């Protein structure tokens, strides 16, 4: 099973339409696919329709932005009902505030001599409610302020950098409740990206289990090979199921193409066994 259960379209901060991402996943050999746009599910019908027309199995998904221990983490919901009223209301509430945050980021960048960042970022956005740091990063690369989107985060938009503006997202409890209300499975996305202490990680994983969380991403485009092994050990220790996903955003961004990740360790239970 070549499962890719984490990727993005232009409904959030990807560059391709849901149908185009589906075709790219199929071309990459993906056999079970989920589109997991940030805080938005309006691309699900197009994604499912194209995936099924190509013969791929499809799982509806979403990636919810969460604030935990004063930092941002992401929780993926898989197998959700994208028409669930409680989920839709929660996602709408989470999206609120992105515009004000974007204006504040633009102001911070202007203080560095980078003018017009808000308007520049908007050119990459299909839904202004979902304007994000990634859209700003594409503008900064276009204008030559950085060599790549990761370089932008390292220099300008990462936590602690001069253009970073914090935002209060959903709580972990909120995200888990919305996903479960929609009949889905909650998965901690790319844990290797978060700057928590070991004690904080242990607390996070324990709380996630208590809230009914079932899985973590082990093999993901956001992890190094060493982190594949590290989070495989975490899955064993806490009894998590394991997920796998490229975190694909655009052909020119990221380290991993759709469908090209290594397999999960054979002793872990894949989260996708639920949908086979």
C-alpha positions in Angstrom: 0.0 0.0 0.0 1.6 3.3 -1.1 -0.3 5.7 1.2 0.2 9.4 1.1 -2.1 10.9 3.8 -0.8 14.4 4.1 -0.6 17.0 1.3 -2.0 20.4 0.3 -3.8 22.1 -2.6 -4.4 25.7 -3.5 -7.5 25.5 -1.3 -5.0 26.3 1.5 -1.3 26.9 0.9 -0.5 24.5 -1.9 0.0 25.6 -5.5 -2.0 23.0 -7.4 -5.8 22.4 -7.5 -7.1 19.4 -5.6 -7.6 17.6 -9.0 -4.1 18.4 -10.0 -2.7 17.1 -6.7 -4.7 13.9 -7.2 -3.2 13.4 -10.7 0.3 14.0 -9.4 -0.3 11.5 -6.5 -1.5 8.9 -9.0 1.5 9.5 -11.3 3.8 9.0 -8.3 2.3 5.6 -7.6 0.0 6.5 -4.6 -2.8 4.0 -4.1 -4.4 5.4 -1.0 -4.5 9.2 -0.8 -5.8 12.0 1.4 -5.9 15.8 0.8 -5.3 17.5 4.1 -5.6 21.3 3.5 -5.0 23.6 6.5 -8.3 24.4 8.4 -10.4 23.9 5.3 -12.3 21.0 3.6 -13.8 22.7 0.6 -11.5 20.8 -1.7 -12.6 17.4 -0.6 -15.3 16.8 -3.2 -13.0 17.6 -6.1 -10.1 15.6 -4.6 -12.3 12.5 -4.0 -13.9 12.7 -7.4 -10.6 12.9 -9.3 -8.9 10.3 -7.1 -11.7 7.7 -7.6 -11.7 8.4 -11.3 -8.0 7.5 -11.4 -8.6 4.3 -9.4 -7.0 5.5 -6.1 -8.7 4.9 -2.8 -9.5 8.1 -1.0 -9.7 9.2 2.6 -11.2 12.7 3.4 -8.7 14.7 5.5 -7.9 18.1 7.1 -4.9 19.6 9.0 -6.0 21.7 12.0 -3.8 24.4 13.4 -3.4 24.1 17.2 -1.7 26.1 19.9 -0.2 23.9 22.6 2.4 25.0 25.2 2.5 28.5 23.5 3.7 27.0 20.2 1.9 25.9 17.0 1.4 22.3 16.1 -0.8 20.5 13.6 -3.3 17.7 14.0 -4.4 15.8 10.9 -8.0 14.4 10.8 -8.4 11.4 8.6 -11.6 9.6 7.6 -13.7 12.7 8.4 -17.1 13.7 7.2 -16.4 17.0 5.5 -20.0 18.1 5.9 -20.0 17.7 9.7 -21.5 21.0 11.1 -19.3 20.9 14.3 -16.1 20.5 12.3 -17.1 23.2 9.8 -17.9 25.7 12.6 -14.6 24.9 14.3 -12.5 25.3 11.2 -14.3 28.6 10.4 -13.4 29.9 13.9 -9.8 28.8 13.5 -9.5 30.6 10.2 -10.7 33.9 11.7 -7.8 36.1 12.6 -5.5 35.0 9.8 -6.1 38.3 8.0 -5.1 40.4 11.0 -2.0 38.3 11.5 -1.1 38.7 7.9 -1.3 42.5 8.2 0.9 42.4 11.2 3.5 40.2 9.4 3.4 42.7 6.5 4.0 45.6 8.9 6.9 43.7 10.6 8.5 43.0 7.2 8.0 46.7 6.2 10.1 47.6 9.2 12.9 45.6 7.6 12.5 47.5 4.4 10.3 44.9 2.6 7.3 46.8 1.3 4.1 45.4 -0.1 4.4 42.0 1.4 0.6 41.7 2.2 -0.4 42.5 -1.3 2.4 40.3 -2.7 1.3 37.3 -0.6 -2.3 37.8 -1.6 -1.4 37.0 -5.3 -0.6 33.5 -4.2 -3.9 33.0 -2.2 -7.1 31.5 -3.6 -9.0 32.1 -0.3 -8.0 35.2 1.7 -9.3 33.6 4.8 -6.4 31.1 4.5 -3.5 33.5 3.9 -0.4 32.1 5.6 3.3 32.4 6.1 3.8 30.1 3.1 2.2 32.7 0.8 4.5 35.4 2.3 7.4 33.1 1.7 6.6 32.7 -2.0 6.5 36.5 -2.3 9.8 36.9 -0.6 11.5 34.3 -2.8 10.0 36.0 -5.9 11.4 39.3 -4.9 14.9 37.8 -4.2 14.9 38.3 -0.4 15.6 34.5 0.1 16.7 31.6 -2.0 13.8 29.2 -1.1 10.7 29.0 1.1 12.7 27.2 3.9 15.3 30.0 3.7 12.5 32.5 4.3 11.4 30.7 7.4 15.0 30.5 8.6 15.6 34.2 8.1 12.2 36.0 8.4 9.1 34.0 9.3 10.1 31.2 11.7 9.4 31.5 15.4 11.7 34.1 16.9 12.5 35.7 13.5 11.7 39.4 12.8 8.7 38.8 10.6 7.1 36.2 12.8 3.7 37.0 14.4 2.1 34.5 16.8 -1.5 33.5 16.4 -3.8 31.7 18.9 -5.1 28.7 17.1 -7.5 25.9 18.2 -6.7 24.0 21.4 -5.7 20.4 21.2 -9.0 19.5 22.9 -10.9 21.5 20.2 -9.1 19.7 17.3 -9.7 16.3 18.8 -13.3 17.0 19.5 -14.0 18.3 16.0 -12.3 15.4 14.3 -14.1 12.9 16.4 -17.5 14.6 15.8 -16.8 14.2 12.1 -16.1 10.5 12.6 -12.4 10.8 11.9 -9.1 9.7 13.4 -6.8 12.3 15.0 -3.1 12.2 14.0 -0.2 14.4 15.2 1.4 15.7 12.1 5.2 15.7 11.6 6.2 15.8 15.4 9.9 16.2 14.4 9.2 19.8 13.5 8.2 21.0 16.9 10.6 22.6 19.3 9.4 21.0 22.5 11.5 19.6 25.4 11.4 15.8 26.0 9.1 16.4 29.0 6.8 18.5 26.9 6.7 15.9 24.2 5.8 13.2 26.7 3.1 15.4 28.1 1.8 16.1 24.6 1.6 12.5 23.6 0.0 11.5 26.9 -2.6 14.2 26.6 -3.3 13.3 23.0 -4.0 9.7 24.0 -6.3 10.9 26.7 -8.2 12.9 24.2 -8.7 9.9 21.9 -5.8 10.6 19.6 -4.8 7.5 17.8 -1.7 8.0 15.6 1.4 10.1 14.8 3.1 10.7 11.5 6.3 8.6 11.5 7.4 8.8 7.8 6.8 12.2 6.4 8.5 14.7 4.1 9.1 16.9 7.1 11.3 14.3 8.9 14.8 13.2 8.4 15.7 9.4 8.2 16.8 9.6 11.9 13.5 11.1 12.8 11.7 8.2 11.0 13.4 5.9 13.6 12.9 8.3 16.5 9.1 8.6 16.0 8.7 4.9 15.2 10.1 4.4 18.7 7.6 6.9 20.0 4.7 5.1 18.3 5.9 1.8 19.9 6.2 3.4 23.4 2.8 5.1 23.4 0.9 2.5 21.3 0.2 4.9 18.5 -0.8 3.8 15.0 1.6 5.2 12.4 0.8 7.5 9.4 2.8 8.4 6.3 2.6 11.5 4.1 4.7 13.7 1.9 3.4 17.1 3.2 3.5 18.1 -0.5 2.7 21.7 -1.2 4.2 22.4 -4.7 6.5 20.8 -7.3 9.3 23.3 -6.5 9.0 23.1 -2.7 9.8 20.5 -0.1 12.1 17.5 0.0 9.7 14.8 -1.0 7.5 14.1 -4.0 4.0 12.5 -3.6 4.3 8.7 -3.3 8.1 8.6 -2.9 8.5 8.1 0.8 10.0 4.9 2.3 7.7 2.4 3.9 6.7 2.4 7.5 8.6 0.0 9.8 6.9 -3.4 9.4 6.2 -3.8 13.1 4.0 -0.6 13.3 0.3 -0.6 12.7 -0.6 1.7 9.8 -3.5 4.0 10.5 -4.8 3.3 7.0 -5.7 -0.3 8.0 -8.9 1.3 9.2 -10.0 2.0 5.6 -9.0 -1.2 3.8 
